[in-house]
Amino acid sequence: MVKSLAATPGTNFPQLPLTVSHAASEPATSLLSRLAARNGAISMQRFCGDIAFPINPLFRGEKVALEQLASLQGAT
């Protein structure tokens, strides 16, 4: 089981080497799942554990986690 991490303000994630476009009205978790697959992960949960990304705060829609996802995707 993947350890749950907090979404810590000030934690910056670099843009992933392989990204995907965000589709209109796409939930953040779907974008994260596609990013994980694009970068060769076997699951979104494993991917988040590998890069220490706070998945549970993203499921809750926490602003910090959403901003961190945008960084991974290269949207910021």
C-alpha positions as CSV (number, residue, x, y, z in Angstrom):
1,M,0.0,0.0,0.0
2,V,1.2,3.5,-0.9
3,K,1.8,5.8,2.0
4,S,-0.4,8.9,2.0
5,L,1.5,12.1,1.7
6,A,0.4,15.6,2.6
7,A,0.2,18.3,0.0
8,T,2.8,20.7,1.3
9,P,2.8,24.3,0.1
10,G,6.2,25.2,-1.4
11,T,6.9,21.6,-2.6
12,N,7.7,22.0,-6.2
13,F,7.5,19.2,-8.8
14,P,9.5,19.5,-12.0
15,Q,7.7,19.1,-15.3
16,L,7.6,15.5,-16.3
17,P,9.6,14.5,-19.4
18,L,6.5,13.1,-21.1
19,T,3.2,15.1,-20.7
20,V,-0.3,15.0,-22.0
21,S,-2.8,17.7,-22.8
22,H,-5.5,18.5,-20.3
23,A,-8.9,17.8,-21.8
24,A,-11.8,20.2,-21.2
25,S,-13.8,19.2,-18.1
26,E,-11.3,16.4,-17.3
27,P,-11.0,15.6,-13.6
28,A,-7.6,16.1,-12.0
29,T,-7.3,12.4,-11.2
30,S,-7.9,11.4,-14.8
31,L,-5.1,13.8,-15.9
32,L,-2.8,12.3,-13.3
33,S,-3.7,8.8,-14.4
34,R,-2.9,9.6,-18.0
35,L,0.4,11.3,-17.0
36,A,1.4,8.2,-15.0
37,A,0.6,5.9,-18.0
38,R,2.5,8.2,-20.4
39,N,5.5,8.1,-18.2
40,G,5.5,4.3,-18.0
41,A,3.9,3.7,-14.6
42,I,1.9,0.5,-14.0
43,S,-0.6,2.4,-11.9
44,M,-1.4,5.9,-10.8
45,Q,-0.9,4.9,-7.2
46,R,2.6,3.4,-7.9
47,F,3.5,6.5,-9.9
48,C,2.5,8.8,-7.0
49,G,4.5,6.7,-4.6
50,D,7.6,6.8,-6.9
51,I,7.6,10.5,-7.2
52,A,6.3,11.3,-3.7
53,F,3.2,13.0,-5.1
54,P,0.3,13.6,-2.6
55,I,-2.5,11.6,-4.2
56,N,-5.1,11.8,-1.4
57,P,-5.1,15.6,-1.3
58,L,-5.6,15.6,-5.0
59,F,-8.7,13.3,-4.6
60,R,-10.0,15.9,-2.0
61,G,-9.4,18.7,-4.5
62,E,-6.9,20.6,-2.3
63,K,-5.6,23.7,-4.1
64,V,-1.9,22.9,-3.3
65,A,-2.2,19.4,-4.8
66,L,-3.9,20.8,-7.9
67,E,-1.1,23.3,-8.4
68,Q,1.5,20.6,-8.0
69,L,-0.3,18.5,-10.7
70,A,-0.2,21.6,-12.9
71,S,3.6,21.7,-12.4
72,L,4.0,18.0,-13.3
73,Q,2.1,18.6,-16.5
74,G,4.0,21.8,-17.3
75,A,1.0,24.1,-17.1
76,T,2.7,26.6,-14.8
